[in-house]
Amino acid sequence: MPKDSSKGQLYNGTDCPPYCTIHLEINTLSISPKIMDKKEYLRSWAETYKNDLTNNIMPFWLNHGWDKENGGIYTCLDRDGSLMDTTKSVWFQGRWAFICAFAYNNVEKNQEWLEASKSAIDFIEKHCFDEDGHMYFEVTAEGKPLRKRRYVFSETFAAIAFAEYSLATGDKHYAERALQVFHDAQRFLSTPGFLPAKYEAGVEMQSHSIIMILINVGSRLRAVIDDPTLTQQIDESISLLRRYFMHPEFKALLETVGPKGEFIDTNAARTINPGHCIETAWFIMEEAKLRYWDKDLLDTALTIFDWSWDWGWDKQYGGIINFRDCRNLPPQDYSQDMKFWWPQCETIIASLYAYLGTGDEEYLYRHQRISEWTYAHFPDQDYPEWYGYLHRDGTVAQPAKGNIFKGPFHVPRMMIKGYMLCQEILKTME
C-alpha cells in the first residue's frame, strides 16, 4: 500500500495525503479553492507519488507479475496479486518494459527495474512479432501466438520501450530498433488492406486514438535518435487533431470523424472520451514545453483540456467519467458512467503540465480535486496496487488489479510524471 510520507505509515485510501481538504456532503464533493502553501503542497505530492511508485506499485508487479521463467510480465492478477490467467498481453510487454526503464531514468537507478525492462524486451523480440512484422496482441506464457488485432498499438508501445531502454543503457541498437518498429507501424497504417478494415468497404472514418498515440511515440523516440520523420509525425498528428477532431460547436474533441473531419451523427461517432482527450492534451503540452512553450501548441492543448474537463468532471460524485455524448444524448457504451483508473491518472498529469505552462492557479486547484478524489477511491486499503474499475459513485465494481487491458502503465506513469512535474514546478518557484 502507498505510504503517507508525512505520517510514516501506510496510507489506507480513506485519509487524505497531506494538504488534502476534501469534504463529502450528501453525494457532492467540495474542496477548498485555496492552497495556502503551494511549495509544501507540491513537495508533499511529489513525495507521495515517489513513495507510491517505489513502495507499492513497482514491488507489486515485480513480485507477482514478472515471469522470471519465460520472461515478460503477467497482467491478469487478482486483488492480492494471485495469477488468474497466464495469457500475456503483448502491448503490456512493451508498456511494462517502458515503465521500468522510465522509472530507472527519472526516479532512481534501481537495477531490478532495468532487469525487468530487459526481460520484457527480450520476450517481445523472441515471441511477439509475426513474420510480416505486425505484432500479436495476445500470446501464451511461453510466447505462442493467440491473437492479432487490426491495430498497431502493440508496435507503438514496443517502440517506446526500446527507446527508453536505449536511453537507460546507452545501447544505440535499441534506439535503431525503436525507429524501425515506428516506421513499420507507419507503413502498416498507410498500406491499404494490410490491416483488416473495421467496417465494410465504402465506410470511411478516422479514429483519434492512433493519431494521438503517435505524438507520444515520436516524442519518446526523439530523445534517443535523431530522425526528421519523428517531428514530422508529431506535427502531422497535431494538425489532424486541430483540423478534423476538434469541434468547437460541441466544445469537444471527438473520437471518430469522417475522412475530412465530418461530424457523423451516430451513437458511436458522437462519443466523447474525456480521459483520452485529456491524455492527448498533455502530449501536446509536453511538445509545447520542448518547443519553449510554443504558444499555439499550448493554446491548442489547453483548449482540449478545458473542454474535456468540462465534459468529464463529475460534479455530483467527483472523478472523470468514462464517456459522454456530444449532443448530451444517452451514451451507448456499457461503461458509460463508470470511473476507470486511467482517465484520473491522465488528468493528474495534464493539470500539472497546465500549471507549469501557465502559472494559472485554476489548474493547480484542478490538480487538487482530481488527485484527492483519485487517492480517496482507487488505492486498495488491504492489498497493494489500485483498483481499476469503479461505479460512478466511487464504489468498487470489481477488485482485480489487472487484466489484458489494465496493468502497470497508467498508474506508474502518472506517478513518475507527477513526481517529475512537481519537481519542475518547484524549481520555477526558487
C-alpha positions as CSV (number, residue, x, y, z in Angstrom):
1,M,0.0,0.0,0.0
2,P,1.1,3.6,-0.6
3,K,2.7,5.5,2.2
4,D,1.7,8.9,3.5
5,S,5.2,10.2,3.9
6,S,4.2,12.9,6.4
7,K,2.9,10.3,8.8
8,G,5.4,7.5,8.2
9,Q,2.6,4.9,8.0
10,L,0.6,3.1,5.3
11,Y,-1.9,5.3,3.5
12,N,-5.2,3.4,3.7
13,G,-7.1,5.2,1.0
14,T,-9.5,6.9,3.4
15,D,-7.3,9.5,4.9
16,C,-6.1,12.2,2.5
17,P,-2.5,12.8,1.9
18,P,-1.0,16.0,3.3
19,Y,-2.8,19.2,2.3
20,C,-6.0,17.5,1.3
21,T,-9.1,19.4,2.2
22,I,-11.7,17.1,1.0
23,H,-15.3,17.3,2.3
24,L,-18.1,14.9,1.4
25,E,-21.6,16.1,1.8
26,I,-24.6,14.1,0.6
27,N,-23.3,13.0,-2.9
28,T,-21.4,16.2,-3.5
29,L,-17.7,16.9,-3.4
30,S,-16.5,20.3,-2.4
31,I,-12.8,21.2,-1.9
32,S,-11.3,24.4,-0.6
33,P,-10.2,26.5,-3.6
34,K,-7.2,27.8,-1.8
35,I,-3.9,26.0,-1.4
36,M,-2.2,28.0,1.3
37,D,1.4,26.8,0.8
38,K,2.0,25.9,-2.8
39,K,5.6,24.8,-2.3
40,E,4.7,22.4,0.6
41,Y,1.7,21.2,-1.4
42,L,3.9,20.3,-4.4
43,R,6.6,18.8,-2.2
44,S,4.0,16.6,-0.5
45,W,2.5,15.3,-3.7
46,A,6.0,14.7,-5.2
47,E,6.9,12.6,-2.2
48,T,3.5,10.8,-2.3
49,Y,3.9,9.9,-6.0
50,K,7.5,8.7,-5.5
51,N,6.7,6.6,-2.4
52,D,3.7,5.0,-4.0
53,L,5.7,4.1,-7.1
54,T,8.7,2.7,-5.2
55,N,7.0,1.1,-2.2
56,N,3.7,0.0,-3.7
57,I,3.2,-0.2,-7.4
58,M,6.6,-1.4,-8.7
59,P,7.1,-4.1,-5.9
60,F,3.6,-5.5,-6.6
61,W,4.3,-6.1,-10.3
62,L,7.9,-7.3,-9.7
63,N,6.7,-9.8,-7.1
64,H,3.5,-11.0,-8.7
65,G,3.7,-10.2,-12.4
66,W,7.3,-10.6,-13.6
67,D,7.6,-14.0,-15.3
68,K,11.2,-14.9,-14.5
69,E,10.9,-18.3,-16.1
70,N,9.7,-17.3,-19.6
71,G,10.4,-13.5,-19.5
72,G,8.0,-10.7,-19.7
73,I,5.0,-9.8,-17.5
74,Y,1.7,-11.3,-16.5
75,T,-1.1,-8.8,-16.0
76,C,-4.2,-10.9,-15.2
77,L,-3.8,-10.6,-11.4
78,D,-6.4,-10.8,-8.7
79,R,-6.7,-8.3,-5.9
80,D,-4.0,-9.9,-3.8
81,G,-1.6,-10.5,-6.8
82,S,-2.5,-14.1,-7.4
83,L,-2.4,-15.1,-11.0
84,M,-5.8,-15.6,-12.7
85,D,-4.7,-16.2,-16.3
86,T,-1.3,-16.8,-17.9
87,T,-2.3,-15.2,-21.2
88,K,0.1,-12.3,-21.9
89,S,-1.0,-9.0,-23.3
90,V,1.6,-8.0,-25.9
91,W,1.1,-4.3,-25.6
92,F,1.7,-4.7,-21.9
93,Q,5.1,-6.3,-22.5
94,G,6.0,-3.0,-24.2
95,R,4.3,-0.9,-21.6
96,W,6.0,-2.6,-18.7
97,A,9.4,-2.5,-20.4
98,F,8.9,1.2,-20.9
99,I,7.7,1.9,-17.3
100,C,10.7,0.0,-15.8
101,A,13.2,2.0,-17.9
102,F,11.3,5.3,-17.5
103,A,11.3,4.9,-13.7
104,Y,15.0,4.0,-13.8
105,N,15.8,7.1,-15.9
106,N,13.7,9.5,-13.8
107,V,13.2,8.3,-10.3
108,E,16.1,6.1,-9.1
109,K,18.7,3.8,-10.6
110,N,17.1,0.6,-9.4
111,Q,18.9,-2.3,-11.2
112,E,16.0,-4.6,-10.7
113,W,13.8,-2.3,-12.8
114,L,16.3,-2.3,-15.6
115,E,16.5,-6.1,-15.5
116,A,12.7,-6.3,-15.6
117,S,12.7,-4.0,-18.6
118,K,15.2,-6.2,-20.4
119,S,13.2,-9.3,-19.6
120,A,10.1,-7.9,-21.3
121,I,12.1,-6.5,-24.3
122,D,13.7,-9.9,-24.9
123,F,10.3,-11.6,-24.7
124,I,8.9,-9.1,-27.2
125,E,11.8,-9.7,-29.7
126,K,11.6,-13.5,-29.3
127,H,7.8,-14.1,-29.4
128,C,5.7,-11.1,-30.2
129,F,6.4,-10.3,-33.9
130,D,4.7,-12.2,-36.8
131,E,6.7,-12.9,-39.9
132,D,5.2,-9.9,-41.6
133,G,6.5,-7.6,-38.8
134,H,3.0,-7.0,-37.4
135,M,2.8,-7.7,-33.7
136,Y,0.4,-10.0,-31.9
137,F,-2.0,-8.8,-29.3
138,E,-2.0,-11.9,-27.1
139,V,0.4,-14.8,-26.6
140,T,0.7,-17.6,-24.1
141,A,3.0,-17.6,-21.1
142,E,5.7,-19.3,-23.3
143,G,5.1,-16.9,-26.2
144,K,2.8,-19.0,-28.5
145,P,0.7,-16.7,-30.6
146,L,-3.0,-16.4,-29.7
147,R,-4.5,-13.4,-31.3
148,K,-3.7,-10.4,-33.6
149,R,-5.8,-7.3,-33.9
150,R,-6.3,-4.7,-36.6
151,Y,-4.3,-2.1,-34.6
152,V,-0.7,-1.2,-34.2
153,F,-0.8,-0.3,-30.5
154,S,1.5,-3.3,-29.7
155,E,4.0,-1.7,-32.1
156,T,3.8,1.8,-30.5
157,F,4.4,0.5,-27.0
158,A,7.2,-1.7,-28.1
159,A,8.8,1.3,-29.8
160,I,8.8,3.5,-26.7
161,A,10.1,0.6,-24.7
162,F,13.1,0.1,-27.0
163,A,13.7,3.8,-26.9
164,E,13.5,4.2,-23.1
165,Y,15.7,1.2,-22.6
166,S,18.3,2.7,-25.0
167,L,18.2,5.9,-23.0
168,A,18.8,3.9,-19.8
169,T,21.6,1.8,-21.1
170,G,23.2,3.9,-23.9
171,D,22.8,0.9,-26.2
172,K,22.0,2.5,-29.6
173,H,20.8,-0.8,-31.1
174,Y,17.6,-0.4,-29.2
175,A,17.2,3.2,-30.5
176,E,17.5,2.0,-34.0
177,R,15.1,-0.9,-33.3
178,A,12.6,1.6,-31.9
179,L,12.8,3.7,-35.1
180,Q,12.4,0.6,-37.2
181,V,9.3,-0.5,-35.4
182,F,7.9,3.0,-35.6
183,H,8.4,3.1,-39.3
184,D,6.8,-0.3,-39.7
185,A,3.7,0.9,-37.8
186,Q,3.5,3.9,-40.1
187,R,3.8,1.6,-43.1
188,F,1.1,-0.7,-41.8
189,L,-1.3,2.2,-41.3
190,S,-0.6,3.7,-44.8
191,T,-0.8,0.4,-46.8
192,P,-4.3,-0.2,-48.0
193,G,-5.6,-3.6,-46.9
194,F,-2.7,-4.5,-44.7
195,L,-4.7,-4.0,-41.6
196,P,-8.2,-5.5,-41.7
197,A,-11.0,-2.9,-42.1
198,K,-13.3,-2.3,-39.1
199,Y,-16.3,-1.7,-41.4
200,E,-17.4,-2.7,-44.8
201,A,-15.9,-1.1,-48.0
202,G,-17.1,2.4,-48.6
203,V,-17.4,3.3,-44.9
204,E,-14.7,5.9,-44.2
205,M,-13.9,7.1,-40.8
206,Q,-10.8,8.2,-38.8
207,S,-10.0,7.5,-35.2
208,H,-8.5,9.8,-32.7
209,S,-6.6,7.1,-30.7
210,I,-3.9,6.2,-33.1
211,I,-3.3,9.8,-34.1
212,M,-2.8,10.9,-30.5
213,I,-0.5,8.0,-29.5
214,L,1.9,8.7,-32.4
215,I,2.6,12.1,-30.8
216,N,3.9,10.4,-27.7
217,V,5.8,7.8,-29.7
218,G,7.5,10.4,-31.7
219,S,8.5,12.3,-28.6
220,R,9.9,9.3,-26.7
221,L,11.9,8.2,-29.7
222,R,13.3,11.6,-30.4
223,A,15.0,11.6,-27.0
224,V,17.4,8.8,-28.3
225,I,17.6,9.1,-32.0
226,D,17.6,12.0,-34.5
227,D,15.3,11.3,-37.4
228,P,13.2,14.0,-39.1
229,T,10.2,11.6,-39.5
230,L,9.6,11.8,-35.8
231,T,8.9,15.5,-35.6
232,Q,7.0,15.2,-38.9
233,Q,4.7,12.7,-37.4
234,I,4.1,14.8,-34.3
235,D,3.3,17.9,-36.4
236,E,1.0,15.8,-38.7
237,S,-0.9,14.3,-35.8
238,I,-1.4,17.7,-34.1
239,S,-2.5,19.2,-37.4
240,L,-5.1,16.4,-37.9
241,L,-6.4,16.8,-34.4
242,R,-6.9,20.5,-35.0
243,R,-8.4,20.3,-38.4
244,Y,-10.6,17.3,-38.1
245,F,-11.2,16.2,-34.5
246,M,-11.7,19.4,-32.6
247,H,-15.3,20.5,-33.0
248,P,-15.9,23.9,-31.4
249,E,-19.7,23.6,-32.0
250,F,-19.7,20.9,-29.3
251,K,-16.6,22.2,-27.4
252,A,-15.2,18.7,-27.8
253,L,-12.5,16.6,-29.3
254,L,-14.4,13.7,-30.9
255,E,-13.1,10.1,-31.0
256,T,-14.4,9.4,-34.5
257,V,-14.9,11.6,-37.5
258,G,-15.3,11.4,-41.3
259,P,-12.2,11.4,-43.7
260,K,-12.3,15.2,-43.8
261,G,-13.4,15.7,-40.2
262,E,-17.1,15.5,-40.9
263,F,-19.3,15.1,-37.9
264,I,-21.1,11.7,-38.1
265,D,-24.4,11.8,-36.2
266,T,-24.5,8.2,-34.9
267,N,-24.2,6.8,-31.4
268,A,-20.7,5.7,-31.8
269,A,-19.4,8.8,-33.6
270,R,-20.9,11.2,-31.1
271,T,-18.8,9.7,-28.3
272,I,-16.5,11.9,-26.2
273,N,-13.9,10.0,-24.3
274,P,-12.7,12.7,-21.8
275,G,-9.7,10.7,-20.5
276,H,-8.4,10.1,-24.0
277,C,-8.8,13.7,-24.8
278,I,-7.0,14.8,-21.6
279,E,-4.1,12.4,-22.4
280,T,-3.9,14.0,-25.8
281,A,-3.8,17.4,-24.2
282,W,-0.8,16.7,-22.1
283,F,1.0,15.0,-25.0
284,I,0.7,18.3,-26.8
285,M,1.6,20.3,-23.7
286,E,4.8,18.2,-23.4
287,E,5.6,19.1,-27.1
288,A,4.9,22.8,-26.4
289,K,7.3,22.7,-23.5
290,L,10.0,21.2,-25.6
291,R,9.5,24.0,-28.1
292,Y,10.0,26.6,-25.4
293,W,6.3,26.7,-24.6
294,D,5.1,27.3,-28.1
295,K,2.0,29.5,-27.7
296,D,-0.1,27.9,-30.5
297,L,0.6,24.4,-29.3
298,L,-0.1,25.3,-25.7
299,D,-3.3,27.1,-26.6
300,T,-4.5,24.0,-28.5
301,A,-3.6,21.7,-25.6
302,L,-5.4,23.9,-23.0
303,T,-8.5,24.2,-25.2
304,I,-8.7,20.4,-25.4
305,F,-8.0,20.0,-21.7
306,D,-10.6,22.6,-20.7
307,W,-13.3,21.2,-23.0
308,S,-12.6,17.7,-21.8
309,W,-12.5,18.6,-18.1
310,D,-15.9,20.2,-18.5
311,W,-17.3,17.1,-20.2
312,G,-15.6,14.7,-17.9
313,W,-15.6,16.0,-14.4
314,D,-18.5,14.5,-12.4
315,K,-20.0,17.4,-10.5
316,Q,-22.1,15.1,-8.4
317,Y,-19.6,12.5,-7.3
318,G,-16.2,13.7,-8.5
319,G,-13.7,12.0,-10.8
320,I,-13.6,11.7,-14.5
321,I,-16.5,9.9,-16.1
322,N,-15.8,7.4,-18.9
323,F,-18.0,8.5,-21.9
324,R,-20.3,11.4,-22.9
325,D,-22.4,12.1,-26.0
326,C,-21.6,15.4,-27.7
327,R,-25.3,16.1,-28.1
328,N,-26.0,15.1,-24.5
329,L,-27.9,12.1,-25.5
330,P,-27.6,8.9,-23.5
331,P,-24.1,7.4,-24.2
332,Q,-24.3,3.9,-25.6
333,D,-21.1,2.3,-24.1
334,Y,-21.8,-0.3,-21.4
335,S,-19.3,1.5,-19.1
336,Q,-20.5,5.0,-19.9
337,D,-20.9,6.3,-16.3
338,M,-18.1,4.3,-14.7
339,K,-14.8,5.7,-13.3
340,F,-11.8,3.9,-14.8
341,W,-8.3,4.2,-13.3
342,W,-6.5,5.7,-16.3
343,P,-8.6,8.9,-17.0
344,Q,-7.9,10.0,-13.5
345,C,-4.2,9.4,-13.9
346,E,-4.1,11.3,-17.2
347,T,-5.9,14.2,-15.6
348,I,-3.4,14.4,-12.8
349,I,-0.6,14.7,-15.3
350,A,-2.4,17.2,-17.5
351,S,-3.3,19.5,-14.7
352,L,0.4,19.7,-13.5
353,Y,1.6,20.4,-17.1
354,A,-1.1,23.1,-17.5
355,Y,0.0,24.8,-14.3
356,L,3.7,24.5,-15.2
357,G,2.9,26.1,-18.6
358,T,0.6,28.9,-17.5
359,G,1.0,29.5,-13.7
360,D,-2.8,29.7,-13.6
361,E,-3.9,28.6,-10.1
362,E,-7.1,27.1,-11.6
363,Y,-5.0,24.2,-12.9
364,L,-3.4,23.6,-9.5
365,Y,-6.9,23.6,-8.0
366,R,-7.9,21.2,-10.7
367,H,-4.9,19.0,-9.7
368,Q,-6.0,19.2,-6.1
369,R,-9.6,18.0,-6.9
370,I,-8.6,15.1,-9.2
371,S,-5.7,13.9,-7.0
372,E,-7.6,13.9,-3.8
373,W,-10.6,12.2,-5.4
374,T,-8.4,9.6,-7.0
375,Y,-6.4,8.8,-3.8
376,A,-9.6,8.6,-1.8
377,H,-11.1,5.9,-4.1
378,F,-8.6,3.9,-6.1
379,P,-5.9,2.7,-3.7
380,D,-6.8,-0.7,-2.2
381,Q,-7.0,-0.4,1.6
382,D,-5.9,-4.0,2.3
383,Y,-3.7,-5.0,-0.6
384,P,-1.1,-3.2,-2.8
385,E,-1.9,-1.5,-6.1
386,W,-5.1,0.2,-7.3
387,Y,-8.5,-0.9,-8.3
388,G,-9.2,-0.3,-11.9
389,Y,-13.0,-0.1,-12.2
390,L,-15.3,1.9,-10.0
391,H,-19.0,2.6,-10.3
392,R,-20.0,6.3,-10.8
393,D,-20.3,6.9,-7.0
394,G,-16.7,5.6,-6.4
395,T,-17.6,2.2,-5.1
396,V,-15.6,-0.8,-6.4
397,A,-17.1,-2.5,-9.4
398,Q,-14.5,-5.4,-9.4
399,P,-11.4,-5.8,-7.3
400,A,-8.8,-7.4,-9.7
401,K,-5.6,-5.5,-10.1
402,G,-5.1,-6.4,-13.8
403,N,-6.2,-8.0,-17.0
404,I,-5.4,-7.8,-20.7
405,F,-6.1,-4.1,-20.6
406,K,-5.1,-2.9,-17.1
407,G,-1.6,-3.4,-15.9
408,P,1.5,-1.5,-14.9
409,F,1.3,1.5,-17.2
410,H,-1.1,4.5,-16.5
411,V,-0.7,4.4,-12.7
412,P,3.1,4.2,-12.5
413,R,3.5,6.6,-15.5
414,M,1.3,9.1,-13.6
415,M,3.5,8.7,-10.5
416,I,6.7,9.2,-12.4
417,K,5.4,12.2,-14.4
418,G,3.7,13.6,-11.3
419,Y,7.0,13.4,-9.4
420,M,8.9,15.0,-12.2
421,L,6.4,17.8,-12.8
422,C,6.1,18.7,-9.2
423,Q,9.9,19.0,-9.0
424,E,10.0,21.1,-12.2
425,I,7.3,23.5,-10.8
426,L,9.2,23.8,-7.5
427,K,12.3,24.8,-9.4
428,T,10.4,27.7,-11.0
429,M,9.5,28.9,-7.5
430,E,13.1,29.2,-6.3
